[in-house]
Amino acid sequence: MSLSFMRLQLFVMLAFLFSFFLSAFDALGQQRAISTLNNLPRIEITSGISLHIVSPEPIQKVDVSSHALVGDLLESNVLRLKIVPDSVYLLLRTPDASVVVTVIGETFIVQYQLCFSPPGLGLTPTLLNISPEDCHPLDVSGVGLSTPAMKVHALSLLKNRSTSAIRKADGYGVCTRLNQVYTLGEYIFLDLSFENRTGLRYSIDELRFKVEDKKITKATNAQSVEIEPVWQLYPLTTFKRNFRNIFVLKKMTFPENKLLNIELTEKQISGRTITLKVKYGDILKADTF
């Protein structure tokens, strides 16, 4: 047997083995990429008992494969599911009496197989926390920073107890302070604190962010552009002495002849209003995470 023939045989054998392993890896990849009904986490559900699904981030969309179930969002991250009265027969007609529920968050998708369980057994779950191991990651266009990530960075800002304020404004016994400005990608984090030096509680009506002219004259038309925060750490509330919160804005630019005015207003009847003026230079000097 010639040496060239042996080399040819070795080449053919290596090519066959390479093709075999390539096909095996491709099949394994397809198997992992496909979810089947039998592989989905099984959750029991009973008529007359609601199932609450808690997501680690705001829920964007929900799909239920049967009209026998109805769902609604109690909070941005809490989904309630329950069986429609007199619709149990629809579940029994479904193969294995199961329904697929798909929950889409900002950065993940998860599916569950809901199986009908007769009432009275006492084993039906009422609360389900979405686990990371059940989720499939998503690359959702337009979602640059997820809500959990914003919360982690916002809480890290609260750890800084620095007393020096970048900007502050006083009025009616209330002081508004801009403590820190941080940026992350396309987002600006504003650390704001409010101090009430009076004996009267301050009930926040709203906090507005507006880009406005520094000086307003009668000869010119004043322009005001309101900016809605994309996220805030805590809801606006009533405070007796101190209140601190983190607000997240999308990246913005404005000329030197304009200011970012942060306007705090109180609920009527008192209606105390304080405006904190932030220069564009304060934004440019922001630290980064």
Secondary structure, 3 states (H helix, E strand, C coil): CCHHHHHHHHHHHHHHHHHHHHHHHHHHHHHHHCCCHHHCCEEEECCCCCEEEECCCCCCEEEECCCCEEEEEEECCEEEEEECCCCHHHHHHCHHHEEEEEEECCCEEEEEEEEECCCCCCCCCCEEECCHHHCEECCCCCCCCCHHHHHHHHHHHHCCCCCCCCEEEEECCEEEEEEEEEEECCEEEEEEEEEECCCCCEEEEEEEEEEEECCCCCCCCCCEEEECCCEECCCCCEECCEEEEEEEEECCCCCCCEEEEEEEEECCCCCCEEEEEECHHHHHCCEEC
